[in-house]
């Protein structure tokens, strides 16, 4: 398909689409799925509109007794917190129904799905605040039809922290135009790209671990080294598995800054940018290699959140 026809650009990876529906479904299913599935959200005994009578939520049996409900292990959720009721994917709920409640035939569970929270965001093309996912979808689609691409995007998505925590397989949006020109553009639908990115993020984490272990300062005692280790933990396995690049780099740059300050060096914006390029591209001097640290708003937010807000910008 002609690339010019694929006007709808994913704002989380380098995939492009011809149709608005396919683009929106891709973003929601692969990058930011806000749906949650709750086991028996209306209780174990429910009134079905079709009959007007009380049925078992698990098997639709009429007028279920407490003994009948216990056959489905309904009280499992009340006995221990280790048995979850809320799932991010439908197939996980189905697995739960089979393993915990012993169901061979599944009940109708379409109304067991909920949207966990509204998605408030910002438009990187015009900076407008968007108050729902549907508003975001329609608003960004209009920009794409006007000819906008991710090269025109400025800043981050502006998600609330709870929403941002649910992101998966996501590059910062303002880096996607540059990322699309690399030898292996990041794509959430290309297994080769996903494998390449997973190796890259694991490599960043390994480099951070090795440098934190090997690097020691002559005037730094063991207690101070422990402060570094405890204050800035390595990227979690969840962050590596979900390919959230900015989180992995944030942790590395936090360690880098603390090590510099213990050595008596106040890190500058240029130092953060060079270190970010070095760790991501193994070349800190090539300014054509863009990273999250080259975005002024991200860099300022990083310094404020990590306690380096007072460092020099020169």
Secondary structure, DSSP 8 states (H G I E B T S, - for coil): --GGG--EE-SSSS-EESSHHHHHHHIIIII---EEEETTTT-SEEEETTTTEEEETTT--BT--HHHHHHTTTTHHHH-TTS-SEESSHHHHHHHHHHTS--SS----GGGEEE-S---EE-TTT--EE-SHHHHHHHHHHHHHTT--GGG--S-----HHHHTT--SB--GGGHHHHTTSTT---TT-HHHHHHHHHHHHHHHHHHHHHHHH---TT--HHHHHHHHHHS----HHHHHTTBHHHHHHHHHHHHHHHHHHTT----HHHHHHHHHHHHHS-SS-TTS--GGGSHHHHHHHHHHHT-TTS---
